[in-house]
Amino acid sequence: MNAQSKPWPTELRIRDKGNILAVSFDSDESFDLSAEYLRVESPSAEVKGHGPGQETLVAGKILVKILSVEPVGNYAVKIQFTDRHSSGIYSWDYLHKLGIEHDQIWAAYLQKLEDEGKSRGG
């Protein structure tokens, strides 16, 4: 991989009975992304809105699992979750960002839940 190319996935695997999406990149990075994390950070309009400031906090997804991962062209995947959500298109860049910035993104999510008096539970 040269300095200007972006990390490209080499493997995506659903593990732990749908609880984890394991993603490996050609940059020798690999991430285990939980179904809950992927669901609450879905790039769908339902979650992210149609512009800045339109995000919706998604709570109560601790039990959600991944049913399937389907390719979208050669640039992304669509993930089907057990709560029937499947409208998010996860680009390779977005999956990489979710892996690299996991700790910060997850901490911010947990803080928003607390601030709004919501929970991860169902």
Secondary structure as UniProt FT lines:
FT   TURN            3..4
FT   STRAND          9..15
FT   HELIX           16..18
FT   STRAND          20..25
FT   TURN            26..27
FT   STRAND          30..34
FT   HELIX           35..40
FT   HELIX           45..48
FT   TURN            52..53
FT   TURN            62..63
FT   STRAND          66..72
FT   TURN            73..75
FT   STRAND          76..81
FT   TURN            82..83
FT   STRAND          89..91
FT   HELIX           92..100
FT   HELIX           102..115
FT   TURN            116..117
//
